[in-house]
Amino acid sequence: MNMRNEITPVRHGTMRARNLAVVLGEISRRQPVSRARLADVTGFTKTTVSSLVAALKDAGLVREDGPVRDGERGRPATAVSVNGDRVAGLGLEVNVDYLAACVLDLGRRIRHRHIVAADNRGRDPERVIGALTDLAETAIAAAGEQGLTVAGAVVALPGTLDRAGGRVRTAPNLGWRDVAAEDLLTAGLPPLALPADQDNEANLAALGELWFGDGPDLGSYVHVSGEIGVGAGIVVDGRVFRGAHGFAGELGHVVVDPDGPPCACGGRGCLEQAAGQEAILRAAGIPDVTATSTAGPDGPLAALVTLLRGGDERALSAVRRAGEALGQALAAAVNLLDPDTIVLGGIFSALAPWARPAVEAALARGTGIVRTAPPRLTVSRLGGDAAALGAAALVVERVMNDPALLLAEISARPDGR
């Protein structure tokens, strides 16, 4: 064997990019931290650490906060921390009846949140993306007023996505099929340092739960994202499980009643037809089913909760039946995936006090043979905010994992800013 052909040299730029990510990651984990401590934990020389920190500081990714002690002796060293006041990520979401935007800084603080109720069902994709880009421009301007530069954007979309090709294969509740989402976003969004990306809204909601909910305590989990449709984000060992083609998690199209009503996906008796928002509202006798839980206190979900709190039997029965159907579908998922935890998100967060007993009972019935006990069932604190928040956080993660991308873009600008 010719070993010379088997060894690929590491280029200086590649090594520096990796080292920048290592140092920024250690700063994020240990902040405030001194350069000397960074040298200890990374194994880099102090000169190398100082050079890398200087580059990160020039890019606005880190800052010096003041003195910090590394030990009992000696003079205090200068502390380095992540700078949350210069760079941010933008999360955008398209759903059937609303559009949302969220700006998150590198310190993981929400700096801007805006939701617009909109009936996107059957609406031309170009018009929907156009409205979304208007929302993005407003968010970017709001970030700029706070001294923040938006590094990139990730868009949460319902349905099945061909992420490699940048297309929405199908979004039944929107009426979209084979939509070139990436092209539309690239044409509509303002130029950003990092290219815009898109992902399934349930996957991003699951990441939102990982980073802003009870994440590390959940183990491997299934996050149920319920709105007009019902989706699931599957997180295994801290990473989203996407399946062979990126379509894992379509919980809403698990058949729970073969003789049930037709579904927009072309099937019959899908979970969405029993436990989707519109199905629940209709069963509860609430006729206006076009506004989601994010539409505010006057929306139909709020009206449903009012009926539930008042003990309305029709509303209670509707939510109980939805919980039973959801539990039945989740039992199949549990037997297949064996998660530690099930997280109820989206509308199921608000409906959990009334739906949870039925979900738990169906889970227990459906998983009793396979497991000694069903997985822990918990309720998300993020509710309908999870997907846009997860999308914004994904931009932040990209900056933290590969800051060299941002540094290269900054250095290429005429003003160097």
KEGU-313983 format. One record per residue (C-alpha): residue number from 1; residue in three letters; x, y, z. Coordinates in Angstrom, 1 decimal, always signed. Example, Ala and Ser with C-alpha at 12.3 -4.5 7.8 and 13.67 -1.06 7.14 Angstrom:
<nodes>
NODE  resi  resn      c1      c2      c3
NODE     1   ALA   +12.3    -4.5    +7.8
NODE     2   SER   +13.7    -1.1    +7.1
</nodes>
This chain:
<nodes>
NODE  resi  resn      c1      c2      c3
NODE     1   MET    +0.0    +0.0    +0.0
NODE     2   ASN    +1.3    +3.5    -0.9
NODE     3   MET    +0.8    +5.4    +2.3
NODE     4   ARG    +1.6    +8.6    +0.6
NODE     5   ASN    -1.7    +8.4    -1.3
NODE     6   GLU    -3.6    +7.6    +1.9
NODE     7   ILE    -2.5   +10.7    +3.9
NODE     8   THR    -4.2   +14.1    +3.2
NODE     9   PRO    -2.3   +17.1    +4.6
NODE    10   VAL    -4.1   +19.5    +6.9
NODE    11   ARG    -4.1   +22.9    +5.3
NODE    12   HIS    -3.3   +25.9    +7.6
NODE    13   GLY    -6.7   +27.5    +7.0
NODE    14   THR    -8.5   +24.3    +7.9
NODE    15   MET    -6.5   +23.9   +11.1
NODE    16   ARG    -7.1   +27.5   +12.1
NODE    17   ALA   -10.8   +27.2   +11.5
NODE    18   ARG   -10.9   +24.1   +13.7
NODE    19   ASN    -8.8   +25.9   +16.4
NODE    20   LEU   -11.1   +28.9   +16.3
NODE    21   ALA   -14.1   +26.6   +16.9
NODE    22   VAL   -12.3   +24.8   +19.7
NODE    23   VAL   -11.5   +28.0   +21.5
NODE    24   LEU   -14.9   +29.6   +21.0
NODE    25   GLY   -16.5   +26.4   +22.3
NODE    26   GLU   -14.4   +26.4   +25.5
NODE    27   ILE   -15.1   +30.1   +26.1
NODE    28   SER   -18.8   +29.4   +25.8
NODE    29   ARG   -18.6   +26.4   +28.2
NODE    30   ARG   -16.3   +28.0   +30.8
NODE    31   GLN   -17.0   +31.7   +30.6
NODE    32   PRO   -15.7   +33.9   +32.0
NODE    33   VAL   -12.3   +32.3   +31.4
NODE    34   SER    -8.7   +33.5   +31.1
NODE    35   ARG    -6.4   +32.9   +28.1
NODE    36   ALA    -4.1   +30.9   +30.4
NODE    37   ARG    -7.0   +28.6   +31.3
NODE    38   LEU    -7.9   +28.3   +27.6
NODE    39   ALA    -4.4   +27.2   +26.9
NODE    40   ASP    -4.6   +24.6   +29.6
NODE    41   VAL    -7.8   +23.0   +28.5
NODE    42   THR    -7.1   +23.2   +24.7
NODE    43   GLY    -3.4   +22.2   +24.7
NODE    44   PHE    -2.7   +25.2   +22.5
NODE    45   THR    +0.2   +27.6   +23.3
NODE    46   LYS    -0.6   +30.8   +25.0
NODE    47   THR    +0.5   +32.7   +21.9
NODE    48   THR    -1.9   +30.6   +19.7
NODE    49   VAL    -4.7   +31.2   +22.2
NODE    50   SER    -4.1   +35.0   +22.2
NODE    51   SER    -4.1   +35.1   +18.4
NODE    52   LEU    -7.3   +33.1   +18.2
NODE    53   VAL    -9.0   +35.2   +20.9
NODE    54   ALA    -8.0   +38.4   +19.2
NODE    55   ALA    -9.5   +37.2   +15.9
NODE    56   LEU   -12.8   +36.2   +17.6
NODE    57   LYS   -12.8   +39.5   +19.4
NODE    58   ASP   -12.3   +41.5   +16.2
NODE    59   ALA   -15.3   +39.7   +14.7
NODE    60   GLY   -17.4   +40.6   +17.7
NODE    61   LEU   -17.9   +37.0   +18.9
NODE    62   VAL   -16.1   +37.4   +22.2
NODE    63   ARG   -15.3   +40.2   +24.6
NODE    64   GLU   -13.0   +40.9   +27.6
NODE    65   ASP   -15.1   +41.4   +30.7
NODE    66   GLY   -12.6   +42.2   +33.4
NODE    67   PRO   -10.5   +40.3   +35.8
NODE    68   VAL   -10.8   +36.6   +36.7
NODE    69   ARG    -8.7   +34.5   +39.0
NODE    70   ASP    -7.4   +31.1   +37.8
NODE    71   GLY    -6.0   +30.2   +41.2
NODE    72   GLU    -5.3   +31.4   +44.6
NODE    73   ARG    -2.0   +33.1   +43.7
NODE    74   GLY    -0.9   +35.7   +41.2
NODE    75   ARG    -2.5   +38.7   +39.7
NODE    76   PRO    -6.0   +38.3   +38.2
NODE    77   ALA    -6.1   +37.6   +34.5
NODE    78   THR    -8.4   +39.2   +31.9
NODE    79   ALA   -11.6   +37.3   +31.5
NODE    80   VAL   -13.0   +36.3   +28.1
NODE    81   SER   -16.7   +35.7   +27.5
NODE    82   VAL   -19.0   +35.2   +24.5
NODE    83   ASN   -20.2   +38.6   +23.3
NODE    84   GLY   -24.0   +38.6   +23.0
NODE    85   ASP   -24.2   +42.2   +21.8
NODE    86   ARG   -22.8   +42.0   +18.3
NODE    87   VAL   -24.0   +38.9   +16.3
NODE    88   ALA   -27.3   +37.2   +16.2
NODE    89   GLY   -29.3   +34.4   +14.4
NODE    90   LEU   -32.7   +34.8   +12.8
NODE    91   GLY   -35.3   +32.1   +13.0
NODE    92   LEU   -38.3   +32.2   +10.7
NODE    93   GLU   -41.4   +30.0   +10.6
NODE    94   VAL   -44.1   +29.3    +8.0
NODE    95   ASN   -47.2   +27.6    +9.3
NODE    96   VAL   -50.6   +27.1    +8.0
NODE    97   ASP   -52.1   +30.1    +9.7
NODE    98   TYR   -49.2   +32.3   +10.8
NODE    99   LEU   -45.7   +33.5   +10.1
NODE   100   ALA   -43.1   +34.1   +12.8
NODE   101   ALA   -39.7   +35.6   +13.3
NODE   102   CYS   -37.2   +35.3   +16.2
NODE   103   VAL   -33.8   +37.0   +16.7
NODE   104   LEU   -31.5   +35.3   +19.1
NODE   105   ASP   -28.1   +36.7   +20.1
NODE   106   LEU   -24.9   +34.6   +20.8
NODE   107   GLY   -25.8   +34.7   +24.5
NODE   108   ARG   -29.0   +32.9   +23.6
NODE   109   ARG   -31.2   +35.9   +24.6
NODE   110   ILE   -34.3   +36.6   +22.6
NODE   111   ARG   -34.0   +40.1   +21.2
NODE   112   HIS   -37.0   +40.2   +18.9
NODE   113   ARG   -40.1   +38.1   +18.5
NODE   114   HIS   -42.9   +38.8   +16.0
NODE   115   ILE   -45.9   +36.7   +14.9
NODE   116   VAL   -48.3   +37.6   +12.1
NODE   117   ALA   -51.6   +35.7   +11.7
NODE   118   ALA   -52.0   +34.7    +8.1
NODE   119   ASP   -54.1   +32.1    +6.3
NODE   120   ASN   -51.4   +30.4    +4.1
NODE   121   ARG   -53.5   +27.5    +3.1
NODE   122   GLY   -53.5   +27.3    -0.7
NODE   123   ARG   -51.7   +30.6    -0.9
NODE   124   ASP   -49.1   +30.9    -3.7
NODE   125   PRO   -45.6   +29.9    -2.2
NODE   126   GLU   -44.0   +33.0    -3.7
NODE   127   ARG   -46.5   +35.3    -1.8
NODE   128   VAL   -46.0   +33.4    +1.4
NODE   129   ILE   -42.2   +33.6    +1.1
NODE   130   GLY   -42.5   +37.2    +0.1
NODE   131   ALA   -44.5   +38.0    +3.3
NODE   132   LEU   -41.9   +36.0    +5.3
NODE   133   THR   -39.1   +38.0    +3.9
NODE   134   ASP   -40.9   +41.2    +4.8
NODE   135   LEU   -41.1   +39.9    +8.3
NODE   136   ALA   -37.3   +39.0    +8.1
NODE   137   GLU   -36.4   +42.5    +7.1
NODE   138   THR   -38.4   +43.9   +10.0
NODE   139   ALA   -36.6   +41.5   +12.4
NODE   140   ILE   -33.1   +42.4   +10.9
NODE   141   ALA   -33.9   +46.1   +11.3
NODE   142   ALA   -35.0   +45.5   +14.9
NODE   143   ALA   -31.8   +43.7   +15.6
NODE   144   GLY   -29.8   +46.5   +14.0
NODE   145   GLU   -31.4   +49.0   +16.3
NODE   146   GLN   -29.9   +47.0   +19.2
NODE   147   GLY   -26.4   +46.9   +17.6
NODE   148   LEU   -26.8   +43.4   +16.4
NODE   149   THR   -25.7   +42.0   +13.0
NODE   150   VAL   -27.8   +39.0   +11.9
NODE   151   ALA   -25.3   +36.4   +10.6
NODE   152   GLY   -27.8   +34.0    +9.0
NODE   153   ALA   -31.4   +32.7    +8.9
NODE   154   VAL   -33.0   +29.3    +9.2
NODE   155   VAL   -36.6   +28.8    +8.1
NODE   156   ALA   -39.0   +26.3    +9.7
NODE   157   LEU   -41.4   +24.8    +7.2
NODE   158   PRO   -44.2   +22.2    +7.6
NODE   159   GLY   -44.1   +19.1    +5.5
NODE   160   THR   -41.4   +16.9    +4.0
NODE   161   LEU   -38.3   +18.6    +2.7
NODE   162   ASP   -35.5   +17.7    +0.3
NODE   163   ARG   -32.9   +19.7    +2.2
NODE   164   ALA   -30.0   +18.8    -0.1
NODE   165   GLY   -32.0   +20.1    -3.1
NODE   166   GLY   -33.6   +23.0    -1.2
NODE   167   ARG   -37.1   +22.0    -2.0
NODE   168   VAL   -40.4   +21.3    -0.1
NODE   169   ARG   -41.5   +18.0    -1.5
NODE   170   THR   -44.9   +18.2    +0.0
NODE   171   ALA   -46.7   +20.3    +2.6
NODE   172   PRO   -50.3   +19.0    +2.5
NODE   173   ASN   -51.8   +21.5    +4.8
NODE   174   LEU   -50.4   +24.4    +2.8
NODE   175   GLY   -51.2   +22.7    -0.5
NODE   176   TRP   -47.5   +22.9    -1.6
NODE   177   ARG   -45.8   +20.3    -3.7
NODE   178   ASP   -42.2   +20.4    -5.1
NODE   179   VAL   -41.6   +24.1    -4.1
NODE   180   ALA   -38.1   +25.5    -4.6
NODE   181   ALA   -38.1   +27.1    -1.1
NODE   182   GLU   -34.3   +27.7    -1.1
NODE   183   ASP   -34.4   +29.7    -4.4
NODE   184   LEU   -37.3   +31.8    -3.1
NODE   185   LEU   -35.6   +32.4    +0.2
NODE   186   THR   -32.3   +33.3    -1.4
NODE   187   ALA   -34.0   +35.7    -3.8
NODE   188   GLY   -36.1   +37.3    -1.1
NODE   189   LEU   -33.9   +37.5    +2.0
NODE   190   PRO   -31.4   +40.3    +2.5
NODE   191   PRO   -27.8   +39.2    +1.9
NODE   192   LEU   -26.4   +37.6    +5.1
NODE   193   ALA   -23.0   +36.2    +6.0
NODE   194   LEU   -24.2   +32.6    +6.2
NODE   195   PRO   -26.5   +31.2    +3.5
NODE   196   ALA   -30.1   +30.7    +4.5
NODE   197   ASP   -31.3   +27.2    +5.3
NODE   198   GLN   -34.6   +25.5    +5.9
NODE   199   ASP   -35.7   +22.5    +8.0
NODE   200   ASN   -38.9   +20.8    +9.1
NODE   201   GLU   -40.7   +22.7   +11.8
NODE   202   ALA   -41.1   +19.7   +14.0
NODE   203   ASN   -37.3   +19.0   +13.9
NODE   204   LEU   -36.6   +22.6   +14.8
NODE   205   ALA   -39.1   +22.6   +17.6
NODE   206   ALA   -37.4   +19.5   +19.0
NODE   207   LEU   -34.0   +21.4   +18.9
NODE   208   GLY   -35.7   +24.3   +20.6
NODE   209   GLU   -36.7   +22.0   +23.4
NODE   210   LEU   -33.1   +20.6   +23.6
NODE   211   TRP   -31.5   +24.0   +23.9
NODE   212   PHE   -34.2   +26.0   +25.8
NODE   213   GLY   -36.4   +23.5   +27.4
NODE   214   ASP   -35.5   +20.6   +29.7
NODE   215   GLY   -33.1   +19.3   +27.0
NODE   216   PRO   -30.3   +17.4   +28.7
NODE   217   ASP   -32.7   +15.9   +31.3
NODE   218   LEU   -35.0   +14.4   +28.7
NODE   219   GLY   -32.5   +11.8   +27.4
NODE   220   SER   -33.6   +10.6   +23.9
NODE   221   TYR   -37.1   +11.9   +23.3
NODE   222   VAL   -39.9   +12.5   +20.9
NODE   223   HIS   -41.2   +16.1   +20.8
NODE   224   VAL   -44.8   +16.4   +19.5
NODE   225   SER   -45.4   +19.6   +17.6
NODE   226   GLY   -49.1   +20.2   +17.3
NODE   227   GLU   -50.8   +22.9   +15.4
NODE   228   ILE   -53.1   +22.5   +12.3
NODE   229   GLY   -50.9   +19.5   +11.6
NODE   230   VAL   -49.1   +17.2   +14.0
NODE   231   GLY   -45.4   +16.4   +13.6
NODE   232   ALA   -42.7   +14.9   +15.7
NODE   233   GLY   -39.1   +15.7   +16.2
NODE   234   ILE   -37.0   +12.8   +17.3
NODE   235   VAL   -33.8   +13.5   +19.3
NODE   236   VAL   -31.3   +10.7   +20.0
NODE   237   ASP   -28.2   +11.4   +22.0
NODE   238   GLY   -28.6   +15.1   +21.5
NODE   239   ARG   -29.0   +15.0   +17.7
NODE   240   VAL   -32.1   +15.0   +15.5
NODE   241   PHE   -32.9   +11.7   +13.9
NODE   242   ARG   -34.0   +12.4   +10.3
NODE   243   GLY   -34.2    +8.9    +8.8
NODE   244   ALA   -32.7    +7.7    +5.5
NODE   245   HIS   -34.2   +10.5    +3.4
NODE   246   GLY   -34.9   +13.2    +6.0
NODE   247   PHE   -38.6   +12.4    +6.4
NODE   248   ALA   -38.7   +10.9    +9.9
NODE   249   GLY   -41.2   +12.2   +12.4
NODE   250   GLU   -44.4   +12.5   +10.3
NODE   251   LEU   -46.5   +11.4   +13.3
NODE   252   GLY   -49.5   +13.3   +12.0
NODE   253   HIS   -49.9   +10.8    +9.1
NODE   254   VAL   -49.8    +7.7   +11.2
NODE   255   VAL   -53.2    +6.0   +10.7
NODE   256   VAL   -55.2    +5.8   +13.9
NODE   257   ASP   -58.6    +5.0   +12.2
NODE   258   PRO   -58.5    +3.2    +8.8
NODE   259   ASP   -62.2    +4.1    +8.3
NODE   260   GLY   -61.6    +7.7    +9.4
NODE   261   PRO   -62.0   +10.9    +7.3
NODE   262   PRO   -59.7   +11.6    +4.3
NODE   263   CYS   -56.5   +13.5    +5.0
NODE   264   ALA   -54.8   +16.2    +2.8
NODE   265   CYS   -51.8   +13.8    +2.4
NODE   266   GLY   -54.0   +11.4    +0.4
NODE   267   GLY   -54.5    +8.9    +3.2
NODE   268   ARG   -57.5    +8.2    +5.4
NODE   269   GLY   -57.8    +8.3    +9.2
NODE   270   CYS   -54.5   +10.0    +9.9
NODE   271   LEU   -53.8   +11.3   +13.4
NODE   272   GLU   -54.2   +14.9   +12.2
NODE   273   GLN   -57.8   +14.2   +11.4
NODE   274   ALA   -58.4   +13.2   +15.0
NODE   275   ALA   -55.9   +15.3   +17.0
NODE   276   GLY   -55.0   +18.2   +14.8
NODE   277   GLN   -56.1   +21.7   +15.9
NODE   278   GLU   -58.9   +22.0   +13.4
NODE   279   ALA   -60.3   +18.5   +14.2
NODE   280   ILE   -60.3   +19.3   +18.0
NODE   281   LEU   -62.0   +22.6   +17.5
NODE   282   ARG   -64.7   +21.2   +15.2
NODE   283   ALA   -65.4   +18.4   +17.7
NODE   284   ALA   -65.6   +20.9   +20.5
NODE   285   GLY   -68.2   +23.0   +18.5
NODE   286   ILE   -65.9   +26.0   +17.8
NODE   287   PRO   -66.6   +27.0   +14.2
NODE   288   ASP   -63.7   +29.4   +13.6
NODE   289   VAL   -60.7   +27.2   +13.0
NODE   290   THR   -58.4   +29.4   +11.0
NODE   291   ALA   -56.4   +31.0   +13.8
NODE   292   THR   -53.8   +29.2   +15.8
NODE   293   SER   -52.7   +29.3   +19.4
NODE   294   THR   -50.1   +31.9   +18.5
NODE   295   ALA   -52.8   +34.3   +17.3
NODE   296   GLY   -53.3   +35.7   +20.8
NODE   297   PRO   -55.8   +35.6   +23.6
NODE   298   ASP   -58.8   +36.0   +21.3
NODE   299   GLY   -58.1   +33.0   +19.1
NODE   300   PRO   -60.2   +29.8   +19.0
NODE   301   LEU   -57.7   +27.8   +21.1
NODE   302   ALA   -58.1   +30.3   +23.9
NODE   303   ALA   -61.9   +29.9   +23.5
NODE   304   LEU   -61.4   +26.1   +23.8
NODE   305   VAL   -59.4   +26.4   +26.9
NODE   306   THR   -62.1   +28.6   +28.5
NODE   307   LEU   -64.7   +25.9   +27.7
NODE   308   LEU   -62.4   +23.3   +29.2
NODE   309   ARG   -61.9   +25.2   +32.4
NODE   310   GLY   -65.6   +25.7   +32.7
NODE   311   GLY   -66.2   +22.0   +32.4
NODE   312   ASP   -68.0   +22.0   +29.0
NODE   313   GLU   -68.6   +18.3   +28.3
NODE   314   ARG   -68.4   +18.6   +24.5
NODE   315   ALA   -65.0   +20.3   +24.7
NODE   316   LEU   -63.7   +17.9   +27.3
NODE   317   SER   -64.9   +14.9   +25.2
NODE   318   ALA   -63.2   +16.4   +22.1
NODE   319   VAL   -59.8   +16.8   +23.8
NODE   320   ARG   -60.1   +13.4   +25.5
NODE   321   ARG   -60.6   +11.7   +22.2
NODE   322   ALA   -57.8   +13.6   +20.6
NODE   323   GLY   -55.6   +12.5   +23.5
NODE   324   GLU   -56.5    +8.9   +23.0
NODE   325   ALA   -55.7    +9.1   +19.3
NODE   326   LEU   -52.4   +10.9   +20.0
NODE   327   GLY   -51.5    +8.3   +22.7
NODE   328   GLN   -52.3    +5.5   +20.2
NODE   329   ALA   -49.9    +6.9   +17.6
NODE   330   LEU   -47.2    +7.6   +20.2
NODE   331   ALA   -47.4    +4.0   +21.5
NODE   332   ALA   -46.5    +2.8   +18.0
NODE   333   ALA   -43.6    +5.3   +17.9
NODE   334   VAL   -42.4    +4.2   +21.4
NODE   335   ASN   -42.4    +0.6   +20.4
NODE   336   LEU   -40.4    +1.4   +17.3
NODE   337   LEU   -38.0    +4.0   +18.8
NODE   338   ASP   -37.8    +3.3   +22.5
NODE   339   PRO   -37.4    +6.9   +23.7
NODE   340   ASP   -36.8    +8.0   +27.3
NODE   341   THR   -39.3   +10.8   +27.2
NODE   342   ILE   -42.3   +12.1   +25.2
NODE   343   VAL   -42.7   +15.9   +25.2
NODE   344   LEU   -46.0   +17.5   +24.4
NODE   345   GLY   -45.5   +20.8   +22.5
NODE   346   GLY   -47.5   +23.2   +20.4
NODE   347   ILE   -51.2   +23.2   +21.1
NODE   348   PHE   -50.8   +20.1   +23.3
NODE   349   SER   -48.9   +22.3   +25.8
NODE   350   ALA   -52.0   +24.3   +26.4
NODE   351   LEU   -54.3   +21.3   +26.3
NODE   352   ALA   -52.2   +19.0   +28.5
NODE   353   PRO   -54.2   +19.4   +31.7
NODE   354   TRP   -57.2   +17.8   +29.9
NODE   355   ALA   -55.5   +15.6   +27.2
NODE   356   ARG   -52.7   +14.1   +29.3
NODE   357   PRO   -54.6   +11.4   +31.2
NODE   358   ALA   -56.0   +10.0   +27.9
NODE   359   VAL   -52.5   +10.1   +26.3
NODE   360   GLU   -51.0    +8.3   +29.2
NODE   361   ALA   -53.7    +5.7   +29.3
NODE   362   ALA   -53.3    +4.9   +25.6
NODE   363   LEU   -49.5    +4.9   +25.9
NODE   364   ALA   -49.7    +2.4   +28.8
NODE   365   ARG   -52.1    +0.1   +26.8
NODE   366   GLY   -50.0    +0.2   +23.7
NODE   367   THR   -46.5    -0.3   +25.2
NODE   368   GLY   -47.2    -2.7   +28.1
NODE   369   ILE   -45.8    -5.8   +26.3
NODE   370   VAL   -42.6    -4.2   +25.0
NODE   371   ARG   -41.6    -2.1   +28.0
NODE   372   THR   -42.1    -2.5   +31.7
NODE   373   ALA   -43.4    +1.1   +31.8
NODE   374   PRO   -44.2    +3.7   +29.1
NODE   375   PRO   -41.7    +6.6   +28.7
NODE   376   ARG   -42.0    +9.7   +30.9
NODE   377   LEU   -44.5   +12.2   +29.5
NODE   378   THR   -43.7   +15.9   +30.0
NODE   379   VAL   -45.1   +19.2   +28.8
NODE   380   SER   -43.0   +21.7   +26.9
NODE   381   ARG   -42.7   +25.2   +28.4
NODE   382   LEU   -42.0   +26.6   +24.9
NODE   383   GLY   -45.3   +25.9   +23.4
NODE   384   GLY   -45.7   +27.3   +19.9
NODE   385   ASP   -42.5   +29.3   +20.1
NODE   386   ALA   -40.3   +26.2   +19.9
NODE   387   ALA   -39.8   +26.0   +16.1
NODE   388   ALA   -38.8   +29.6   +15.5
NODE   389   LEU   -36.6   +29.6   +18.6
NODE   390   GLY   -34.9   +26.4   +17.4
NODE   391   ALA   -34.4   +27.9   +14.0
NODE   392   ALA   -32.6   +31.0   +15.4
NODE   393   ALA   -30.6   +28.8   +17.8
NODE   394   LEU   -29.4   +26.7   +14.9
NODE   395   VAL   -27.8   +29.8   +13.3
NODE   396   VAL   -26.1   +30.5   +16.6
NODE   397   GLU   -24.9   +26.9   +16.8
NODE   398   ARG   -23.4   +27.2   +13.3
NODE   399   VAL   -21.5   +30.4   +14.3
NODE   400   MET   -20.2   +28.7   +17.4
NODE   401   ASN   -19.2   +25.5   +15.6
NODE   402   ASP   -17.5   +27.2   +12.7
NODE   403   PRO   -16.7   +30.9   +13.5
NODE   404   ALA   -14.2   +30.9   +10.6
NODE   405   LEU   -17.1   +31.2    +8.2
NODE   406   LEU   -18.2   +34.4    +9.7
NODE   407   LEU   -14.6   +35.7   +10.0
NODE   408   ALA   -13.9   +35.0    +6.3
NODE   409   GLU   -17.1   +36.9    +5.3
NODE   410   ILE   -16.1   +39.9    +7.5
NODE   411   SER   -12.6   +40.1    +6.2
NODE   412   ALA   -14.0   +40.1    +2.7
NODE   413   ARG   -16.0   +43.3    +3.2
NODE   414   PRO   -14.4   +46.6    +2.1
NODE   415   ASP   -14.9   +48.1    +5.6
NODE   416   GLY   -13.9   +44.9    +7.4
NODE   417   ARG   -17.0   +45.1    +9.6
</nodes>
